[in-house]
């Protein structure tokens, strides 16, 4: 009498794991806020590779969650929620120096020129793309 006990062990390649659990809102929120902080810090949208984990969770996200989390993260613009997918827009480019120079020239002609030669002549400094600030105002009588 011969007994042949053949035990078949499944190979790891034929076994698929079905332990796919739904992510919690806290996990999704943490990932989303991390991407928002990166977006605000670098002023560039996250890469597709960085966005992939969030996109995989899109069935667990709704519009109201994104709006609340966006406000908590401090992102005022640049976020799109479309069909469950979150996208970040390109960061706006700062104005070019020639646009700033033109604005400063028009401002100078319209506001400062009428006061030329008077005791109340305001002095403004053009700081280029950093803005135009009132540097001092001469209010001698």
C-alpha positions as semicolon CSV with decimal commas, in nm:
position;residue;x (nm);y (nm);z (nm)
1;X;0,000;0,000;0,000
2;X;0,150;0,315;-0,106
3;X;0,021;0,644;-0,006
4;X;0,108;0,936;-0,206
5;X;0,036;1,260;-0,036
6;X;0,090;1,537;-0,273
7;X;0,046;1,875;-0,121
8;X;0,000;2,153;-0,360
9;X;0,127;2,488;-0,239
10;X;0,019;2,783;-0,442
11;X;0,294;2,992;-0,587
12;X;0,313;3,353;-0,482
13;X;0,261;3,465;-0,838
14;X;-0,078;3,296;-0,862
15;X;-0,210;3,429;-0,533
16;X;-0,349;3,779;-0,534
17;X;-0,407;3,970;-0,219
18;X;-0,761;4,085;-0,164
19;X;-0,679;4,278;0,150
20;X;-0,765;4,610;-0,013
21;X;-0,919;4,820;0,262
22;X;-1,084;5,154;0,215
23;X;-0,869;5,448;0,329
24;X;-1,000;5,659;0,615
25;X;-1,095;6,024;0,566
26;X;-0,807;6,117;0,795
27;X;-0,554;5,938;0,570
28;X;-0,694;6,107;0,261
29;X;-0,701;6,445;0,433
30;X;-0,339;6,408;0,546
31;X;-0,224;6,320;0,194
32;X;-0,426;6,604;0,041
33;X;-0,293;6,865;0,286
34;X;0,064;6,743;0,227
35;X;0,016;6,802;-0,147
36;X;-0,136;7,146;-0,077
37;X;0,159;7,248;0,143
38;X;0,401;7,139;-0,130
39;X;0,200;7,334;-0,388
40;X;0,212;7,651;-0,178
41;X;0,580;7,611;-0,092
42;X;0,717;7,530;-0,437
43;X;0,453;7,722;-0,637
44;X;0,436;7,434;-0,884
45;X;0,173;7,162;-0,913
46;X;0,264;6,821;-0,770
47;X;0,381;6,568;-1,028
48;X;0,149;6,294;-1,156
49;X;0,351;6,043;-0,953
50;X;0,288;6,243;-0,636
51;X;-0,083;6,280;-0,720
52;X;-0,137;5,911;-0,803
53;X;-0,213;5,797;-0,444
54;X;-0,478;6,068;-0,410
55;X;-0,628;5,986;-0,749
56;X;-0,656;5,620;-0,646
57;X;-0,875;5,730;-0,354
58;X;-1,107;5,947;-0,560
59;X;-1,410;5,725;-0,498
60;X;-1,385;5,806;-0,126
61;X;-1,362;6,186;-0,175
62;X;-1,647;6,426;-0,233
63;X;-1,656;6,793;-0,324
64;X;-1,744;6,912;0,027
65;X;-1,439;6,738;0,175
66;X;-1,206;6,902;-0,076
67;X;-1,350;7,249;-0,012
68;X;-1,309;7,213;0,366
69;X;-0,958;7,067;0,343
70;X;-0,852;7,326;0,085
71;X;-0,957;7,608;0,318
72;X;-0,778;7,443;0,613
73;X;-0,459;7,412;0,404
74;X;-0,478;7,779;0,297
75;X;-0,509;7,721;-0,078
76;X;-0,727;8,003;-0,210
77;X;-0,688;7,941;-0,585
78;X;-0,543;7,687;-0,821
79;X;-0,734;7,376;-0,721
80;X;-0,976;7,194;-0,951
81;X;-1,207;6,908;-0,847
82;X;-1,351;6,738;-1,154
83;X;-1,528;6,400;-1,159
84;X;-1,365;6,304;-0,830
85;X;-1,017;6,392;-0,949
86;X;-0,818;6,667;-0,780
87;X;-0,588;6,876;-1,000
88;X;-0,361;7,169;-0,920
89;X;-0,329;7,453;-1,172
90;X;-0,002;7,606;-1,277
91;X;0,108;7,885;-1,042
92;X;0,062;8,230;-1,198
93;X;0,379;8,387;-1,331
94;X;0,491;8,716;-1,177
95;X;0,458;9,023;-1,398
96;X;0,747;9,107;-1,622
97;X;0,960;9,412;-1,554
98;X;0,836;9,597;-1,864
99;X;0,475;9,570;-1,742
100;X;0,579;9,706;-1,403
101;X;0,776;9,987;-1,568
102;X;0,474;10,083;-1,782
103;X;0,245;10,084;-1,480
104;X;0,493;10,298;-1,287
105;X;0,521;10,542;-1,577
106;X;0,142;10,581;-1,609
107;X;0,105;10,612;-1,232
108;X;0,374;10,880;-1,223
109;X;0,209;11,082;-1,504
110;X;-0,141;11,058;-1,357
111;X;-0,080;11,095;-0,985
112;X;0,260;11,244;-0,913
113;X;0,299;11,496;-1,197
114;X;0,016;11,729;-1,086
115;X;0,205;11,785;-0,759
116;X;0,540;11,867;-0,923
117;X;0,692;12,183;-0,777
118;X;0,459;12,193;-0,476
119;X;0,535;12,137;-0,111
120;X;0,323;11,820;-0,114
121;X;0,516;11,631;-0,381
122;X;0,495;11,255;-0,301
123;X;0,798;11,034;-0,368
124;X;0,737;10,674;-0,476
125;X;0,996;10,405;-0,535
126;X;0,952;10,143;-0,809
127;X;1,073;9,810;-0,673
128;X;1,005;9,618;-0,995
129;X;0,818;9,294;-0,944
130;X;0,827;9,343;-0,570
131;X;0,569;9,620;-0,598
132;X;0,549;9,994;-0,577
133;X;0,565;10,129;-0,225
134;X;0,531;10,476;-0,083
135;X;0,885;10,538;0,039
136;X;0,830;10,880;0,195
137;X;0,594;11,164;0,162
138;X;0,719;11,518;0,187
139;X;0,449;11,715;0,360
140;X;0,638;12,037;0,426
141;X;0,415;12,340;0,440
